Amino acid sequence: MAPRAETRPEARRRAKSTGRWAICALLGLFGAEPALALYPKKGDSDPHAGVRDARRRVIQGIDVSRWQDDIDWQKVKDAGTRFAFIKATEGGDHLDPMFRKNWAGAKAAGVPRGAYHFVYWCRPAKDQIRWFKRHIPRDPDALPPVLDVEWNGESAKCGKKIPRDKALAKIREMLKGLQEHTGKKPIIYTDITFHEDVLEGEFNDHPYWLRSTAAPLHHRYERKQWEFWQFTTTGRVPGIGGDVDRNAFFGTEHEFAAWRDGRYDIGARKWRGGEPKVATTPKPPATPAGLRTPKAAGGTPLKFLPPGKIPRAASRDVATTGSLASRDD
C-alpha cells in the first residue's frame, strides 16, 4: 500500500513538535532551565514553557492512579520524588484497583503519600464519606487526604453540574468527614473551570492544589495563595512506564517538614505553638590583619557560601480537559 500523503495540518504539527524539542535542547545546553540540574532524572514528554516556574521548585512530587500500572516506587524515590498523591476512591462505589498496591509500595520506598477522593456529584456526601472511610486507613505517617472537586462532564452516568450552593454544601460536608477520619485538614484539588464556578473566595483556610499545565497559576486563578501546583500531565519519572502528572510544592523545606509533622498549617499559614526560630548561617569571623585565612585539610582556603534562596514567585491556568481521575463508567 502506498504511504498516505501528509496533510498540511499534520505537517504543521510535526514542524511545531520538532521546533519545540529543538528549543528544549538549546535551553538545556545553555542552562536556561535550572530544573534540569536539580532533577536530571525527571522530564516531560511534552514540555510547556508556561509552567517553567513550577519545574524550578525544590520540592517535587507526582499523583498516580491505575493508569500508571505497576510502579517501581524505589526508582521513583531515587529520582528525587518528595511526595505522591494516590487515587483511592471515587463517588460511593469505586475503589482504584491499584490503590492498595501503590499505598503500600510508596510507604515501603519511603515516599510520603496521601490518598485522594474524586467527588461524584450524583451521590450523597454521606455515601462518599462512608466509602472513603471504608478504604482509607488511618495512617499517622500519611499526608493529609485530598478532595478532588471538578465537573465530570465526560461521564456517561453523571455529567451534570449542580448549583453552586449545593456544591459548596456537599464539599463542606465531605471536608469535615475526611478530617474527622484522618485527623488532618484535607487538601482541595481543582481546575480553573470549577474554581471559577464554585470555589472563588471559599475555604481559604484549606490548602489548595491547583491544575495549570500551560500557564502560571496567577494568570488564571483569582487566588492569592496556593500550596501545590499540578503543572504537567506528561511528566516522565523513572519507575513509571509512561506519562505521569507532576506537581510542585509552593513553600520552603522548613515549611514542608513542619507541615508533615503537624506543626504548620500550610492552608492558614499558621504555626502551632508559635513559629520556631530558624537557625541562620553564621557569618565568618573577620580575619585580623596579619593572620591567614582559615584553611581546610590540604591547605585549601575555606569558602563561606551564603544560604541558597528558594524562589517564591506567586503564580495560575488555561482551562484544559482531563483531570486527576476519569469515571470508570
C-alpha positions in Angstrom: 0.0 0.0 0.0 1.3 3.4 -0.9 2.1 5.7 2.1 -0.6 8.2 2.9 0.2 11.7 1.9 0.9 14.0 4.9 -1.8 16.7 5.2 -1.0 20.3 5.8 -2.2 20.4 9.5 -0.1 17.2 10.2 3.0 18.9 8.6 2.4 21.9 10.8 2.1 19.8 13.9 5.3 17.9 13.0 7.2 21.1 12.4 5.9 22.6 15.7 6.9 19.4 17.6 10.4 19.4 16.0 10.9 23.1 16.8 9.7 22.6 20.4 12.2 19.8 21.0 15.0 21.8 19.4 14.3 24.8 21.6 14.2 22.5 24.7 17.6 21.1 23.7 19.1 24.5 23.3 17.7 25.6 26.7 19.4 22.5 28.2 22.7 23.3 26.6 22.8 26.9 27.8 21.4 26.2 31.3 18.2 28.2 30.8 16.2 25.6 32.8 17.6 25.2 36.3 15.3 22.2 36.9 17.5 20.1 34.5 20.3 20.5 37.0 18.1 20.0 40.0 16.2 16.9 38.7 18.3 15.3 35.9 16.3 12.1 36.2 12.9 13.7 35.6 11.4 15.0 32.4 8.4 15.8 30.3 7.3 14.2 27.0 5.6 17.4 26.0 7.1 20.4 28.0 5.4 23.8 28.1 7.3 27.0 28.7 4.4 28.5 30.6 5.0 26.3 33.6 8.7 26.7 33.8 8.5 28.3 37.3 6.9 25.1 38.7 9.9 23.0 37.5 12.2 25.3 39.4 10.6 24.4 42.7 12.7 22.5 45.1 10.1 20.1 46.4 8.6 18.0 43.6 6.0 15.2 43.6 3.6 13.1 41.5 0.0 11.9 41.5 -0.9 8.4 40.3 -3.8 6.1 39.7 -4.4 2.8 37.9 -3.4 4.4 34.6 0.2 4.3 35.6 0.0 0.4 36.0 2.8 -1.2 38.1 5.1 1.4 39.7 8.7 0.8 40.9 8.5 3.0 43.9 12.1 2.7 44.8 13.1 4.2 41.4 10.5 6.9 41.9 12.0 7.7 45.3 15.6 7.6 44.0 14.6 10.1 41.2 14.0 12.7 43.9 10.3 12.5 44.3 9.3 14.1 47.6 5.6 13.3 47.8 2.9 11.3 46.0 -0.9 11.7 45.9 -2.5 8.3 45.2 -6.1 7.9 43.8 -8.1 5.9 46.3 -11.8 6.3 45.9 -14.4 7.9 43.6 -18.1 8.5 44.4 -19.6 6.0 46.7 -18.8 2.7 45.0 -15.5 2.9 43.1 -12.0 1.9 44.5 -9.0 2.4 42.3 -7.7 -1.2 41.6 -4.1 -0.1 42.2 -4.6 1.9 45.4 -3.6 -0.7 47.9 -0.5 -1.7 46.0 0.5 1.9 45.4 -0.2 2.8 49.0 2.0 0.0 50.4 4.7 0.4 47.7 5.1 4.2 48.3 5.4 3.7 52.1 7.9 0.8 51.7 10.1 3.0 49.5 9.9 6.0 51.9 7.9 8.3 49.6 5.4 10.4 51.7 2.0 9.7 50.3 -1.6 10.9 50.6 -4.9 9.5 49.3 -7.3 11.4 47.2 -11.1 11.0 46.7 -12.8 12.1 43.4 -16.2 13.7 44.1 -19.1 12.3 42.2 -21.9 14.9 42.2 -24.7 12.4 41.7 -24.0 10.6 45.1 -24.9 12.0 48.5 -21.9 13.3 50.5 -22.6 10.8 53.4 -22.2 7.9 51.0 -18.9 9.1 49.7 -17.6 9.8 53.2 -18.6 6.3 54.2 -16.9 4.8 51.2 -13.7 6.8 51.8 -13.6 5.7 55.5 -14.0 2.1 54.5 -11.0 2.0 52.2 -8.5 4.7 53.5 -6.5 3.5 56.6 -5.8 5.9 59.4 -2.1 6.2 59.0 -0.4 8.8 61.2 2.5 8.9 58.7 0.3 9.7 55.7 -0.1 13.1 54.2 -3.5 14.8 54.6 -6.2 13.5 52.3 -7.2 15.3 49.1 -10.7 16.1 48.0 -10.7 16.3 44.2 -13.6 18.6 43.1 -14.2 19.3 39.4 -17.1 18.9 36.9 -17.1 15.5 35.4 -18.8 16.4 32.1 -17.3 13.4 30.2 -19.1 10.9 32.5 -21.9 8.9 30.8 -23.7 8.4 34.1 -23.3 11.8 35.9 -22.1 14.6 33.7 -24.3 17.2 35.2 -23.4 20.4 37.1 -25.2 21.2 40.3 -26.0 24.7 41.7 -23.1 26.4 43.5 -24.7 26.5 46.9 -25.4 22.7 46.7 -21.9 22.0 45.6 -20.4 24.1 48.4 -22.6 22.3 51.0 -21.5 18.9 49.7 -17.8 19.9 49.7 -18.1 21.3 53.2 -19.7 18.1 54.5 -17.0 15.9 52.8 -14.1 18.0 54.0 -15.4 17.6 57.6 -15.8 13.9 57.1 -12.3 13.4 55.7 -10.8 15.5 58.5 -12.7 13.6 61.2 -11.5 10.3 59.8 -7.8 11.1 59.3 -7.3 13.8 61.9 -5.7 16.1 59.2 -7.1 19.1 57.3 -7.8 18.0 53.8 -6.3 19.5 50.7 -8.6 20.7 47.9 -7.7 19.9 44.3 -9.5 21.7 41.5 -9.1 23.1 38.0 -9.8 26.5 36.6 -13.4 25.9 35.5 -14.6 24.5 38.8 -12.7 27.2 40.7 -14.4 29.9 38.8 -17.8 28.3 39.0 -17.7 27.4 42.7 -14.6 27.9 44.8 -13.5 31.5 44.4 -13.3 33.1 47.8 -14.2 29.8 49.6 -12.4 27.5 52.0 -9.4 29.9 52.3 -8.0 28.1 55.4 -7.6 24.9 53.5 -4.5 24.0 51.4 -5.2 24.3 47.6 -3.7 22.1 44.9 -4.4 23.8 41.5 -4.1 22.5 38.0 -2.3 24.6 35.4 -0.5 22.9 32.6 0.0 25.8 30.1 0.4 29.0 32.1 1.5 30.3 35.5 -1.2 30.0 38.2 -1.7 33.7 38.9 -2.5 34.4 35.2 -5.8 32.4 35.6 -6.8 31.9 39.2 -8.3 34.6 41.4 -6.5 33.3 44.4 -3.6 34.9 46.4 -2.1 31.7 47.7 -1.9 28.0 46.9 0.2 25.1 48.2 0.5 22.6 45.3 0.7 23.1 41.5 -0.1 20.3 39.1 1.9 21.6 36.2 2.0 18.8 33.7 0.2 15.6 32.8 3.0 14.4 30.5 5.8 14.1 33.1 8.4 11.4 32.9 9.8 9.8 36.1 12.0 6.7 36.5 9.9 3.8 37.8 6.8 4.7 35.8 6.4 3.3 32.3 4.6 6.3 30.7 3.4 9.8 31.3 2.6 10.9 34.9 1.2 14.0 36.5 4.0 16.1 38.1 3.4 18.6 40.9 5.4 21.2 42.9 5.1 22.3 46.5 5.0 26.1 47.0 6.9 26.6 50.1 10.3 26.0 51.8 11.9 22.9 53.0 11.3 24.1 56.6 7.5 24.6 55.9 7.2 21.2 54.2 8.8 19.3 57.0 6.8 21.2 59.7 3.5 20.6 57.7 4.3 16.9 57.6 4.9 16.8 61.3 1.7 18.7 62.0 3.4 21.8 63.3 2.5 24.1 60.5 -0.9 24.7 58.8 0.0 25.4 55.2 -3.5 26.5 54.4 -4.0 29.1 57.1 -0.2 29.8 57.2 -0.2 29.3 61.0 2.3 27.6 63.3 1.1 25.5 66.1 2.7 26.8 69.3 4.2 29.8 67.5 6.8 29.9 64.7 10.1 28.4 65.8 13.3 30.2 65.3 15.2 29.0 62.3 19.0 28.8 62.6 20.8 31.1 60.3 24.2 30.6 58.7 26.7 32.4 60.8 28.9 35.0 59.2 32.6 34.0 59.0 34.7 35.7 61.6 36.7 38.7 60.4 40.4 37.8 59.8 42.6 40.2 61.7 45.4 41.9 59.8 48.5 39.8 59.6 46.6 36.5 60.1 46.0 34.0 57.3 42.5 32.9 56.1 41.5 29.6 57.8 42.3 26.6 55.7 40.8 23.2 55.3 42.7 19.9 55.1 45.2 20.1 52.2 45.7 23.8 52.6 42.7 25.0 50.6 41.2 28.3 51.8 37.8 27.8 53.4 34.9 29.4 51.4 31.8 30.6 53.3 28.9 30.4 50.9 25.6 32.2 51.5 22.5 30.0 52.0 20.6 29.3 48.8 17.3 31.1 48.1 14.2 29.3 47.0 12.1 31.4 44.6 8.6 32.1 46.0 7.0 33.8 42.9 3.3 33.6 43.1 1.8 32.0 40.1 -2.2 30.1 37.7 -4.1 28.2 34.1 -5.9 27.8 30.9 -8.9 25.5 31.4 -7.9 22.1 29.9 -9.7 18.8 29.6 -8.7 15.9 31.6 -8.2 15.6 35.3 -6.8 13.6 38.2 -9.5 11.0 37.6 -11.9 9.9 35.0 -15.0 7.9 35.8 -14.9 4.2 35.0 -18.4 4.1 33.6 
